[in-house]
Amino acid sequence: MIIDFLLKVFRDNKSREAIVWQDKVYTYEWLLEQTLFWLKDLHARHLRAGQVAILEADFSPNAIALFLALVENASIVVPITSSVQDKKEGFITISQGEISLVVNQNDQVTVSPLSNSATHPFFQQLRDRGHPGLVLFSSGSTGKSKATVHDFTGILEKFKKPGKTMSTVAFLLYDHIGGINTIFYTLANAGCLVTLQDRSPDSVLSAIEKYGVELLPTSPTFINLILLSEAYKRYDLSSLKLVTYGTEPMPESTLKRFHQLFPQICLRQTYGLSEVGILRSHSKESDSLWVKIGGEGFQTRVVDGILQIKAQSAMLGYLNAPSPFTEDGWFITGDEVEVDGEYLKILGRKSEIINVGGQKVYPAEVESVIQEIDNVSEVTVYGEKNPIIGSIVCAKIRLKREENPKEFSGRLKKYCKGRLQDYKIPIKIIVVHEKQHSDRFKKMRPICESSEQTKAS
């Protein structure tokens, strides 16, 4: 069986808590029986190995058991959440979905056929191998969403190596490589997966207190929201041992402030991409942005300052874009890095770096300084084309409370004067009221325009 190693964990830990959903606890015995129930149900519906199954759900007991059953059935799974509702039909078309499985808010499942026929060569490759597949869509925050196709057996390999048993919040989304990593790492080590009804700071920290959560996998944006909301003052977080963060560069000021408030919590930077999976990581210190990444099944190298990865768990390719791999099989991440021995510092996406008269400006560095200024809630730094110096540095700011924009702009520039070189100080400052992050709690950053890119708004 494909997930034999997981089912053994379930059998060996029947009485342990596996899932908490809507304040109800589900044991590993329940999860074992429900996974086998769905596997039998899929067989009764004549769902063949290699068929493309659209799984529309969020973290819930049946959504997890059904996902496991589809993997065991060697189906090609396309998880979709409500966060991409406006793109759903397009995603189904691109992935050539052949059957729809919808898990509603009451954890009830509706199964219906779709009219597509999945003929893509990658799907045929998986069928020939008899392996389950996984299709993940990128957020598309800087363009169209790309559909990555994985051989799921490659992703499963890393979970066969024992790790720590921890109670974990299912924060990263169900259709995100980080959310899938959370499911399989937690269950492979007989941990407890604590699901959320919403992802506000109060809801997340309340769940940590109530269920003694030990691990919070999240993003720098959400860590900043915790600090801004001061929700941490309202809950007992003494059970929390580890906070992992990834998906975007971490502002150093945010990292250091969180570490000062919670020196007993280990902070670990993670690194992963839909195209290659999640790499094992080790931060130099809890308040350090230097991280060692790689581990079994992964190789890394830096070419012209850009990180490249070769992975056993790498995707087969994109359904709707050309192959991004080099001829010798390395994935070019697009992330510019500094190197210090075994450690790397992720500076940001090459496409997001602002070129001011030949000088590089990394948005995360500028954001880190601006985030220290009183009354700043969120900040997004980006570039706009300039005919004289190439680009100028711009900043969109959401304030905590009303303030005269002109006075705030002057205050910001004065503060930055002593902290940043002149060319890094924003010239254009816009005060906005809307949030600056997606439903995946990732900053929505306009890309610095070039001749190939559309004008940043």
VEXLUMZA-107574 format. One record per residue (C-alpha): x, y, z negated; residue in one letter. Coordinates in steps of 0.2 Angstrom, whole numbers, plus 5000, padded with zeros to 4 digits. Example, Ala and Ser with C-alpha at 12.3 -4.5 7.8 and 13.67 -1.06 7.14 Angstrom:
# VEXLUMZA-107574
506249784961A;506849954964S;
***
This chain:
# VEXLUMZA-107574
500050005000M;500650185004I;500250254987I;500650094977D;501850184966F;500550314961L;499150174957L;500450084946K;500650254936V;498750264935F;498550084929R;499950104916D;499250264909N;497350224909K;496950314893S;497950464897R;497150634903E;497350654921A;496250804926I;495350944917V;493951014927W;492651134921Q;493051094903D;492850904906K;494250784904V;494550634917Y;495650494913T;496950404924Y;495750254923E;494350364930W;495550424944L;496150254948L;494350184950E;493750344960Q;495250334972T;494850154975L;492950194977F;493350324990W;494550204999L;493150075000K;491950215006D;493150275020L;493250095026H;491350075026A;491250225036R;492450155049H;493650295046L;495150225056R;497050255052A;497650405061G;495950495063Q;496050685058V;495050725043A;494650905038I;494550905019L;493751065013E;493951074995A;494751154980D;495551064965F;494150954957S;494150764952P;493350704968N;494450814979A;495950744971I;495350564972A;494750584990L;496450664995F;497350504988L;496150384997A;496450475014L;498250465012V;498150275007E;496950255023N;498350325034A;497250465039S;497950635045I;497350755031V;496950945035V;496551025018P;495651195019I;495051305005T;493751445004S;495251575005S;495351545024V;493451535027Q;493551665041D;494851555050K;494051385047K;493251355064E;494951405072G;495951285061F;494751145065I;494951175083T;496851185082I;497051025072S;495750935083Q;494750885067G;493750725070E;492850705053I;492350835040S;492350805021L;491750945011V;491850944992V;490651074985N;490751174968Q;489851034960N;491150904965D;489850824977Q;490550764994V;489750785011T;490450685026V;490050725044S;490750685061P;491550815072L;491550815091S;493450835093N;494650705099S;496350715092A;497550685106T;499150785101H;500750685103P;501150715085F;499550625080F;499950485091Q;501650475084Q;500950455066L;499750315073R;501150225081D;502050225064R;500450185054G;500850325043H;499750455035P;499950635041G;499650815034L;499250975043V;499551135034L;499151315040F;500251455036S;499451615029S;499651705045G;500051865035S;501251925049T;500451855064G;499451695069K;499351555057S;500551415062K;499951225060A;501351115053T;501150925055V;502050815043H;502250625041D;501650615023F;502750465019T;504250585020G;503350705007I;502950554996L;504750494994E;505350624982K;503850584970F;504450404968K;505950474957K;505350494939P;505250664932G;504550754917K;502750714911T;501950884909M;500250964907S;500151084922T;499051224928V;498451194946A;498751374951F;499551364969L;498151324981L;497451154987Y;497951195005D;499651255001H;501251155001I;501551214983G;499851154977G;500050984985I;501750974976N;500851014960T;499650874963I;500850734967F;502250784955Y;500950794940T;500050634944L;501650534948A;502350574931N;500650544921A;500450724917G;498850814915C;498250934929L;497251074922V;496151154936T;495451334936L;493851414941Q;494651574945D;496451634945R;496351794935S;497751824922P;496451804908D;495751634915S;497451564918V;498151614901L;496551554892S;496751384900A;498551374895I;498051404877E;496551294877K;497351144884Y;499151164878G;499851184896V;501751164897E;502051214916L;501451354926L;501951354944P;501551524951T;502151674961S;503051834957P;501551934961T;500551844948F;501851864935I;501752044938N;499852044936L;500051954919I;501252094914L;500152234920L;498552164912S;499352124896E;498351964895A;499751884887Y;499351984871K;497651894870R;498151714871Y;499351594862D;500651534875L;501751434863S;501451274872S;502151344889L;503851284892K;504151314910L;503651444923V;504151414941T;504051544954Y;504251554973G;503351594989T;504151774990E;505651874983P;505551904964M;505852094959P;507252084946E;506352204935S;504852094934T;505951944930L;506952024916K;505352094908R;504451934908F;506051844901H;506251984887Q;504451954882L;504551764882F;506351714879P;505851534874Q;505051504891I;506151434905C;505951524921L;506451434937R;506451494954Q;505851364967T;506051364986Y;504951284998G;504151305015L;502751225024S;503951165037E;505151065026V;504351045009G;504851094991I;506751084987L;507351034970R;508051194962S;509051254947H;509151434942S;510851504935K;509851584920E;508051614916S;508351794920D;509451774935S;508951774954L;510351654958W;509751484962V;510451314967K;509351224979I;509351054988G;509450884980G;509150714987E;508450715005G;508950895008F;510450985015Q;510751175016T;511951285026R;512051475029V;512351535047V;512651715050D;511851755033G;510251655036I;509751495026L;509551335036Q;508851175030I;508850995036K;507650885027A;506950705027Q;505250785023S;505350905037A;503850925048M;503650845065L;503351015072G;501951145075Y;500351105084L;500251285091N;502051345092A;503751295099P;504951195089S;505951305077P;507351175074F;509051185081T;509751055093E;510550965078D;508950965067G;509151115056W;507651225052F;508051415053I;507151485038T;507251665042G;507851705024D;509351815022E;510451755007V;511951794998E;513151654993V;514151624976D;514851454976G;513351334974E;512151464971Y;511151574983L;510151734981K;508651754992I;508651934999L;507151925009G;506451875026R;507551945040K;506052015049S;505652115034E;507352195031I;507352385035I;508752455046N;509052635041V;510452705052G;511352535053G;511152515034Q;510052365027K;508652395015V;507952245006Y;506152285001P;506252174985A;507652284978E;506752444981V;505052374974E;506052314958S;506552494954V;504852564958I;503952434948Q;504852504933E;504052674935I;502552714923D;500852704930N;501352584945V;500252434946S;500852364963E;502052414976V;502452364994T;503952425003V;504052415022Y;504852505037G;504152615051E;505052645067K;505952815068N;506752885084P;508252955075I;508852835062I;507952675068G;506752655054S;506252745038I;505752665021V;503952675016C;503052625000A;501152584997K;500752604979I;499252554969R;499152654952L;498552594936K;497552754933R;497152914943E;498653034946E;498953174959N;499753084974P;500953234977K;501553244959E;501753054958F;502753054975S;503953184967G;504153084951R;504452924961L;505853004971K;506653084956K;506652914947Y;507352824962C;508752954964K;509752884950G;509452704954R;509552684973L;510652744987Q;509852894996D;509452795012Y;508452665001K;507252794993I;505552795002P;505252945013I;503352905016K;502352865000I;500552815001I;499452794986V;498052654989V;496652584979H;496552404987E;497552254980K;499152214990Q;499152024988H;498251884997S;497151744989D;498851644988R;499551784977F;500851834989K;501252004994K;500452065011M;501952165018R;501852255035P;503352205046I;504552335051C;504052375069E;505252345084S;504952335102S;504252165101E;503152195086Q;501552295084T;501552455074K;501452445055A;499852525048S;
***
